[in-house]
């Protein structure tokens, strides 16, 4: 379980990104966070995996205060928390399988990494991860020769190769066309249901959040405006989050 208790986050420039955030996310939930740019969506994700530290309050994962983790304990924790980015964060000149294998690098010694000495078992697991997202046939294709949707699937396979219990996704479909975005969201749904992995994603498009996610959280100016099952969210609640600004759908430009 992920739990935020009275969390505030103020950056060095004085900007307060989160204001008294209280959340509970149970294991196996598929949750979307929606809101305007700068509302605090990405900060929530980054407080979970300790890319950022909360200024006040507590962030707990399975009853462990993540702020107390150091060194090997923090590295072990981060292995269980996969992260997916809008920009894919792949080595474009490397093949899909080599990108997926990078998930094993933190557990390897210097010479194994230097010479790319991956074991047969590691390679088999990487292939299985690619198969889980439906692009096993692209295993030995360079990532710069793949479509945007295929590259995001490679990034998802790399995360699955960590064997995570939580996946955090920061605008994972924002740079994709509408058809591909829906396919990637379907991948998230299937992985969530089949492997019981908790998925928490920020998403720019409200219609996708409502269609594919179990639960939707609306945030505005660092504060939670609403939090509930996707099928109960009203247009009035969405309007409150966007405060008079039209909520983006897949028909809108970025």
NULUMSE-130627 format. One record per atom (N, C-alpha, C, O, CB): residue in three letters; x, y, z. Coordinates in steps of 0.1 Angstrom, whole numbers, plus 5000, padded with zeros to 4 digits. Glycine has a CB too. Layout:
alaXYZ;...
This chain:
unk500849885000;unk500050005000;unk500950135000;unk501950135007;unk499150005012;unk500450234992;unk501150364992;unk500250455000;unk499050464999;unk501350414978;unk500850535009;unk500150625018;unk500850755019;unk502050765023;unk499850565031;unk500150865016;unk500651005019;unk499851055031;unk498651045032;unk500351095007;unk500651105041;unk500051155053;unk500551305055;unk501651335058;unk500551075066;unk499551395052;unk499851535054;unk501051585047;unk501951645053;unk499851575069;unk501251545034;unk502451575027;unk502451715021;unk501551755014;unk502651465016;unk503551785023;unk503851905016;unk505151895009;unk506051825014;unk503852025027;unk505251954997;unk506551964990;unk506752104985;unk506052154977;unk506551864979;unk507852174991;unk508252304986;unk509552294980;unk510552244986;unk508152404998;unk509752344968;unk511052344961;unk511952454966;unk511452554971;unk510752344946;unk513252444963;unk514152554967;unk513752694963;unk514152794969;unk515552524963;unk513052704951;unk512652834946;unk511452894954;unk511053004950;unk512452824932;unk510952814963;unk509852864971;unk508452814966;unk507452844973;unk509853014971;unk508452744955;unk507152704950;unk506652574957;unk507452474959;unk507252664935;unk505452584962;unk504852474970;unk504052384960;unk503052424956;unk504052514982;unk504552264957;unk503952184947;unk502852094953;unk501852054946;unk504952094940;unk502952054966;unk501951974972;unk501652034986;unk502452084993;unk502451824975;unk500252034988;unk499752105000;unk498852015008;unk497751995004;unk499052234997;unk499451955019;unk498651875028;unk497951755020;unk496751735022;unk497551955035;unk498651685013;unk498151575005;unk498051445013;unk498951405020;unk499051544992;unk496851385013;unk496551265020;unk495951165010;unk494851195004;unk495551285033;unk496551055009;unk496150954999;unk496450815004;unk497450795012;unk496850974985;unk495650715000;unk495950575002;unk495650504989;unk494650514983;unk495050515014;unk496650424985;unk496550344972;unk496850204976;unk497950174980;unk497450404961;unk495850114974;unk496049974978;unk496849904967;unk496849944955;unk494649914980;unk497449794971;unk498149704962;unk497249654951;unk496149604954;unk498849594969;unk497649674938;unk496849624927;unk495849724921;unk495249694911;unk496049504931;unk495849844926;unk494949944921;unk495650004908;unk496850014907;unk494650054931;unk494750054899;unk495150124887;unk494650264888;unk493450284886;unk494750054874;unk495450364891;unk495050494895;unk495650604886;unk496850594882;unk495450524910;unk494750694881;unk495250804873;unk495150934881;unk494250954890;unk494350824860;unk496151024879;unk496051154885;unk495951254873;unk496751254864;unk497351184893;unk494951344874;unk494751444863;unk494851584869;unk494651604881;unk493351414857;unk495151674860;unk495251814865;unk496051894855;unk496651834846;unk495751824879;unk496052024856;unk496852114847;unk498352094849;unk498752034860;unk496452254850;unk499152134840;unk500552134841;unk500952214853;unk500452324855;unk501252184828;unk501852164862;unk502252234874;unk501352214886;unk501552274896;unk502352374871;unk500352134884;unk499352114895;unk499952024907;unk499452034918;unk498152044890;unk501051944904;unk501651864914;unk501551714911;unk501951634919;unk500951884927;unk501151684898;unk500951544895;unk502351464895;unk502451364901;unk500351524881;unk503351524888;unk504651454888;unk505351454901;unk506051354904;unk505551524877;unk505051554909;unk505751554923;unk505251444931;unk505951384939;unk505351694929;unk503951404930;unk503451294938;unk504251164934;unk504651094943;unk501951274935;unk504351144921;unk505151024917;unk506551024923;unk507050924928;unk505151014902;unk507251144921;unk508651154925;unk508851144940;unk509951114945;unk509151274920;unk507851174948;unk507951154962;unk507851014966;unk508350964976;unk506851234970;unk507150934958;unk507050784961;unk508350714959;unk508750634967;unk505950724952;unk509050744948;unk510350674945;unk511550754950;unk512650714947;unk510450644931;unk511350854958;unk512350934964;unk513251014954;unk514451044957;unk513250844972;unk512751034942;unk513451134933;unk513351274940;unk514251354938;unk512851134919;unk512251294947;unk512151414955;unk511751374969;unk511051274971;unk511051514949;unk512151444979;unk511751424993;unk510651514997;unk510651634993;unk512951435003;unk509651465004;unk508651555009;unk509251655019;unk510151625027;unk507551475016;unk508751775019;unk509251875029;unk508651855043;unk509251875053;unk508852015024;unk507351815043;unk506651785055;unk505751665053;unk505451635042;unk505851905061;unk505451595064;unk504551475063;unk505351345060;unk506551345060;unk503551495052;unk504651245057;unk505151115055;unk504651055042;unk503451065039;unk504951015067;unk505550985035;unk505150895024;unk505550755028;unk506750725030;unk505850935010;unk504550665029;unk504850525033;unk504550435022;unk503550455014;unk503950495045;unk505350335020;unk505150225011;unk505250095019;unk506250065024;unk506150224998;unk504150025019;unk504049905028;unk504549935042;unk505249855048;unk504949785022;unk504050045047;unk504250085061;unk505650125064;unk506050155075;unk503849975070;unk506450145054;unk507850195055;unk507950335051;unk507550375040;unk508850105047;unk508450425059;unk508550565056;unk509750575046;unk510950555050;unk508850655069;unk509550615034;unk510550605024;unk511650705027;unk512750695022;unk509950635010;unk511450815034;unk512450905038;unk513550855046;unk514650915047;unk511851025044;unk513250735053;unk514250675062;unk515250585054;unk516250535060;unk513550605073;unk514950555041;unk515750465034;unk517050525029;unk517050645024;unk514950405022;unk518150455031;unk519450505026;unk520250385020;unk519950275023;unk520250555038;unk521150425011;unk522150325006;unk521450204999;unk520550214991;unk523050285016;unk521850085004;unk521449964998;unk519949945000;unk519249884991;unk522149845004;unk519349995011;unk517949975013;unk517150065003;unk516050014999;unk517650015028;unk517650175000;unk516950264990;unk517050204977;unk516050204969;unk517550404990;unk518250154973;unk518350084960;unk517449964958;unk516849944948;unk519850044957;unk517349884969;unk516449764969;unk515049814967;unk514249744960;unk516649684982;unk514649914974;unk513249964973;unk512950014959;unk511849984954;unk513050084983;unk513850084953;unk513650134940;unk513550024929;unk512950044919;unk514750234936;unk514149914932;unk513949804923;unk512549754922;unk512049704912;unk514849684927;unk511749774932;unk510349734933;unk509449844928;unk508249824928;unk509949694947;unk509949954924;unk509150074920;unk509650114906;unk510650184904;unk509250194930;unk508950064896;unk509350094882;unk508850234878;unk507850284883;unk508749994872;unk509650294869;unk509250434865;unk509250434849;unk510250394843;unk510250534870;unk508250494844;unk508050504829;unk507850654826;unk507050724833;unk506850424824;unk508550704816;unk508550844813;unk507950874799;unk507850784791;unk509950904813;unk507450994797;unk506951034784;unk507951014773;unk507550984762;unk506451174785;unk509151044776;unk510251044766;unk510850914764;unk511850904756;unk511251144769;unk510350804770;unk510750664769;unk512150634776;unk512250534783;unk510950634754;unk513050734776;unk514350714782;unk515050584778;unk515550504786;unk514250714797;unk515150564765;unk515750444759;unk517150484753;unk517350604749;unk514950374749;unk518050394751;unk519250414744;unk518850384729;unk518750264725;unk520450324749;unk518650484721;unk518050464708;unk518850384699;unk518350314690;unk517850604702;unk520250384700;unk521050304691;unk521150154695;unk521850084688;unk522450364690;unk520650124707;unk520649984711;unk519349914708;unk518349974705;unk520949984727;unk519449784707;unk518249704704;unk517349704716;unk517649744727;unk518649554701;unk516149654713;unk515049654723;unk515549564735;unk515349594747;unk513749594718;unk516049444732;unk516449354743;unk517649414751;unk517649394764;unk516949224737;unk518549484745;unk519649544753;unk519049654762;unk519549674774;unk520649604744;unk518049724758;unk517449824767;unk516749764778;unk516749814790;unk516449914759;unk516049654776;unk515349574786;unk516349524796;unk516049524808;unk514449464781;unk517449474791;unk518549414800;unk519149524810;unk519649484820;unk519549354792;unk519049644806;unk519549754815;unk518949744829;unk519449804839;unk519449894809;unk517749694830;unk517049674843;unk517849594853;unk517749604865;unk515649614841;unk518749504847;unk519549414856;unk520849484860;unk521549424869;unk519849284848;unk521249594854;unk522549654857;unk522849684871;unk523949654876;unk522649784849;unk521849734879;unk522149764893;unk522649644901;unk523249654912;unk520949824900;unk522249524897;unk522649404904;unk523949334899;unk524249224903;unk521549304904;unk524549404889;unk525749344883;unk527049414887;unk526949524892;unk525649344868;unk528149344886;unk529449404890;unk529949494878;unk529449484867;unk530449304894;unk531049564881;unk531549664871;unk531949594858;unk531649644847;unk532749734877;unk532649484859;unk533149414847;unk532049354838;unk532049354826;unk534149314850;unk531049304845;unk529849244838;unk529149354830;unk528749334819;unk528849184848;unk529049474836;unk528349584830;unk529249634818;unk528749654807;unk528049694839;unk530549654821;unk531449704811;unk531449624798;unk531549674787;unk532849714817;unk531449494799;unk531549404788;unk530249344783;unk530149264775;unk532549294791;unk529149394790;unk527849344786;unk527649194788;unk527049124780;unk527549374772;unk528149144799;unk528149004802;unk526848954809;unk526748934821;unk529348954811;unk525748954801;unk524448914806;unk524348754805;unk524748694795;unk523348984799;unk523748694815;unk523648554815;unk522448504806;unk521648584802;unk523348504830;unk522448374804;unk521348324796;unk520048344802;unk519048384796;unk521548174793;unk519948324816;unk518748354823;unk518248494822;unk517048524821;unk518948314838;unk519248594823;unk518848734821;unk518248764808;unk517348834806;unk520148824824;unk518848704797;unk518348724784;unk517048664782;unk516148714775;unk519348664774;unk516748544788;unk515448484787;unk514448564794;unk513348584789;unk515548344793;unk514748624805;unk513748704813;unk513448834805;unk512348874804;unk514348744826;unk514448884798;unk514249004790;unk513348974778;unk512449054775;unk515649064785;unk513548864772;unk512648824761;unk511248794766;unk510248834759;unk513248694754;unk511148734778;unk509748714783;unk509048854786;unk507848864784;unk509848634796;unk509848954791;unk509249084793;unk508749144780;unk507749214780;unk510349174800;unk509549134770;unk509149184757;unk507849114752;unk507049174746;unk510249174746;unk507848984754;unk506648904750;unk505448954758;unk504348954752;unk506948754753;unk505548994770;unk504449034779;unk503749164773;unk502549184775;unk504849064793;unk504549244766;unk503949364760;unk503849354745;unk503549454738;unk504849484763;unk503949224739;unk503549204726;unk504549244715;unk504149264703;unk502349264723;unk505849264719;unk506849304708;unk508049214709;unk509149264707;unk507249454710;unk507849084711;unk508948994711;unk509648994698;unk510848974697;unk508448844715;unk508849014687;unk509449004674;unk510349124671;unk511149124661;unk508349004663;unk510349224680;unk511249344678;unk512449334687;unk513149444689;unk510449474681;unk512749224693;unk513749214703;unk515149264698;unk515849324706;unk513949074708;unk515449234686;unk516749264681;unk516749384671;unk517649394662;unk517449144674;unk515649464672;unk515549584664;unk516049704672;unk515749714684;unk514149604659;unk516849784666;unk517249914672;unk516049994676;unk515150004668;unk518249984664;unk516150064687;unk514950134692;unk514650254683;unk513550304683;unk515150184706;unk515750314677;unk515450424668;unk514750384655;unk514450474647;unk516750504665;unk514550254653;unk513750214642;unk512350164646;unk511650114637;unk514550094635;unk512050184658;unk510650154663;unk509750274663;unk510250384664;unk510750084677;unk508450254662;unk507450354664;unk507450404678;unk507950344687;unk506050314659;unk506750524681;unk506650574694;unk505950474704;unk506450454715;unk505950704694;unk504950414699;unk504250314707;unk505050194710;unk505050144721;unk502950264700;unk505850144700;unk506750034703;unk507850064713;unk508249984721;unk507349984690;unk508350194712;unk509350234721;unk508850244736;unk509450204745;unk509950374717;unk507550284737;unk506950294750;unk506750154756;unk506850124768;unk505650364750;unk506450054747;unk506349914751;unk507649864755;unk507749784765;unk505749834740;unk508749904749;unk510149854753;unk510349914767;unk510849844776;unk511249904743;unk510050044769;unk510250104783;unk509350024793;unk509850004804;unk509850244782;unk508149984789;unk507349904799;unk507949764801;unk507949724813;unk505949894793;unk508449704791;unk509149574793;unk510349584802;unk510549504810;unk509549514779;unk511149694800;unk512249714809;unk511849724823;unk512449674832;unk513049844804;unk510749794826;unk510249814839;unk509749674845;unk509949644856;unk509049914840;unk509049594836;unk508549464841;unk509749374844;unk509649284852;unk507649404830;unk510849394837;unk512049314840;unk512649334854;unk513349254858;unk513149344829;unk512249444860;unk512649464874;unk511749384884;unk512149374896;unk512449614878;unk510649324879;unk509749254887;unk509149344898;unk509249314910;unk510349124894;unk508649464894;unk508149564903;unk506849524910;unk506049444904;unk508049694897;unk506549584921;unk505249574927;unk504449694924;unk503149694926;unk505249544942;unk505149804920;unk504549934917;unk505149984904;unk506349974902;unk504750034929;unk504250044896;unk504750114884;unk504250254884;unk503050274886;unk504250044870;unk505150354883;unk504850494882;unk505050534868;unk506050514862;unk505650574892;unk504050594862;unk504150644848;unk503850784847;unk502750834850;unk503150554839;unk504850864842;unk504651004841;unk504351044827;unk505251054818;unk506051074846;unk503051074824;unk502551114811;unk503051014800;unk503651054790;unk503051254807;unk502750884802;unk503250784793;unk502750784779;unk503350724770;unk503050644799;unk501550844777;unk501050844763;unk500950984757;unk500351004747;unk499650774763;unk501551084764;unk501351224759;unk501951244745;unk501451334738;unk501951314769;unk502951174742;unk503651194729;unk503151104718;unk503751094707;unk505151184730;unk502151024721;unk501650924711;unk500350964704;unk499651054710;unk501350784719;unk500150914693;unk498850944686;unk497750874693;unk497950784700;unk498950904671;unk496450914690;unk495350864698;unk495150714697;unk494950644707;unk494050924692;unk495350644685;unk495250504684;unk496350434693;unk496050334700;unk495250454670;unk497550474691;unk498650414698;unk498550434713;unk498850344721;unk499950464693;unk498050554717;unk497850584731;unk496850484738;unk497050434749;unk497350734733;unk495750454731;unk494750364736;unk495350224737;unk495050154746;unk493550364727;unk496250184727;unk496850054728;unk497750044740;unk497749934747;unk497650024715;unk498550144743;unk499450144754;unk498650144767;unk499050074777;unk500350264754;unk497550214768;unk496650214780;unk496150074782;unk495950024793;unk495550314779;unk495750004771;unk495249864772;unk496349774777;unk496049684785;unk494749814758;unk497649804774;unk498749724779;unk498849744794;unk498949644802;unk500049764772;unk498649864799;unk498649894813;unk497549814820;unk497749764831;unk498550044816;unk496349824815;unk495249754821;unk495549604822;unk495349544833;unk493949774813;unk496049544811;unk496249394811;unk497349364822;unk497249264829;unk496749354797;unk498449444822;unk499549414831;unk499049434846;unk499349354855;unk500749504829;unk498249534848;unk497649554861;unk496849434866;unk496949394877;unk496849684861;unk495949384857;unk495049274861;unk495849144862;unk495549064871;unk493949274851;unk496649114852;unk497348984852;unk498348964863;unk498548864868;unk497948964838;unk499149074866;unk500249064875;unk500049134888;unk500949134897;unk501549124868;unk498849194890;unk498449254903;unk499449364907;unk499749384919;unk498349154914;unk500049434897;unk500949544899;unk500249674901;unk499349704893;unk502049554888;unk500549744912;unk499849874914;unk500449974903;unk501649974901;unk500149934928;unk499550044896;unk499950144886;unk499350274890;unk498150294891;unk499550094872;unk500250374891;unk499850514893;unk500450594882;unk501650604881;unk500350564908;unk499550654874;unk500050734863;unk499450874863;unk498250894867;unk499750664850;unk500250964858;unk499751104855;unk499351104840;unk500051044832;unk500851214857;unk498251164837;unk497751154823;unk497151284820;unk496451344827;unk496851034821;unk497451334808;unk497051464803;unk495551454798;unk494851554798;unk497951514792;unk495151334794;unk493851324787;unk492851264796;unk492951144800;unk493951234774;unk491851334800;unk490851294809;unk490051174804;unk489751084812;unk489951414813;unk489751174791;unk488951064786;unk489550934788;unk488950834791;unk488551094772;unk490950924786;unk491650804788;unk491650754803;unk491550644806;unk493050814783;unk491850854811;unk491850824826;unk490450764830;unk490450664837;unk492050954834;unk489350824825;unk488050774829;unk487750634823;unk487050554829;unk486950874825;unk488250614811;unk487950484804;unk488750364809;unk488250254810;unk488250504789;unk490050394812;unk490950274815;unk491250254829;unk491650144833;unk492150294807;unk491250354837;unk491650344851;unk490550314861;unk489350344858;unk492350474856;unk490850244872;unk489850214882;unk489450334890;unk488350344895;unk490350104891;unk490450424892;unk490250534902;unk490950654896;unk491950644890;unk490850494916;unk490350774898;unk490950894893;unk491050994904;unk490051014912;unk490050954881;unk492151054905;unk492451164915;unk492651294907;unk493451304898;unk493751134923;unk491951394911;unk492051524905;unk492851624915;unk492551634926;unk490651584902;unk493851694909;unk494651774917;unk494751914911;unk494851924898;unk496051714919;unk494652014919;unk494752154914;unk495652234924;unk495352234936;unk493352224912;unk496652304919;unk497452384927;unk498052314940;unk498052374951;unk496752514931;unk498352184938;unk498952104949;unk498052044958;unk498451984968;unk499852194956;unk496652064956;unk495752014965;unk494751914958;unk494451934947;unk494852124972;unk494451804966;unk493451704960;unk492051764960;unk491551804970;unk493551574969;unk491551764948;unk490151824946;unk489151714947;unk488051724953;unk490051894932;unk489451594941;unk488551484942;unk489351354941;unk490451354936;unk487351484932;unk488751244946;unk489451114945;unk488351004946;unk487650994956;unk490451094957;unk488150934935;unk487150834936;unk487150734924;unk487950754915;unk485750894937;unk486250634924;unk486150544913;unk485850624900;unk485150714900;unk485050434915;unk486550574889;unk486450644876;unk484950664872;unk484550764866;unk487250574865;unk484150564874;unk482750564869;unk481850654878;unk480650674875;unk482150434869;unk482450724888;unk481650814896;unk481950954894;unk481351044900;unk481750774911;unk483050984887;unk483551114885;unk482651204877;unk482251154866;unk484951114879;unk482251314881;unk481251404874;unk482051514866;unk483151544868;unk480251464884;unk481251564856;unk481851674848;unk482151794857;unk483051874855;unk480851714837;unk481251814867;unk481451924877;unk482851914884;unk483552014886;unk480351934886;unk483151794888;unk484451774895;unk485551794886;unk486551864889;unk484451624900;unk485451754873;unk486551774863;unk486651924861;unk487851974860;unk486251704850;unk485551994860;unk485652144857;unk486352214869;unk487052304867;unk484252194855;unk486052164881;unk486752224893;unk488252204892;unk488952294896;unk486152164906;unk488752084888;unk490152064887;unk490752154877;unk491852214879;unk490451914883;unk490052174865;unk490652264855;unk490252404856;unk490752494848;unk490252204841;unk489452434866;unk489152574870;unk488852664858;unk489452774856;unk490352634877;unk487952624850;unk487452704838;unk488252674826;unk487852724815;unk487652844842;unk489352594827;unk490152564815;unk489652434809;unk489352334817;unk491652554818;unk489352414796;unk488852294790;unk489752174793;unk490952184790;unk488652314775;unk489252074799;unk490051954801;unk490351884788;unk489551874779;unk489251854810;unk491651854786;unk492151794773;unk491651654771;unk491551574780;unk493651794772;unk491151624759;unk490851484755;unk491751444744;unk492651524739;unk489351474751;unk491651324739;unk492551274728;unk492251354715;unk493051344706;unk492351124726;unk491251434714;unk491051514702;unk491751644703;unk491751714693;unk489551534700;unk492251674714;unk492851804716;unk494351804714;unk494951694715;unk492651864730;unk494951904710;unk496451914709;unk497051914723;unk496351944733;unk496852034701;unk498351894724;unk499051894737;unk499152034742;unk499752064752;unk500451834735;
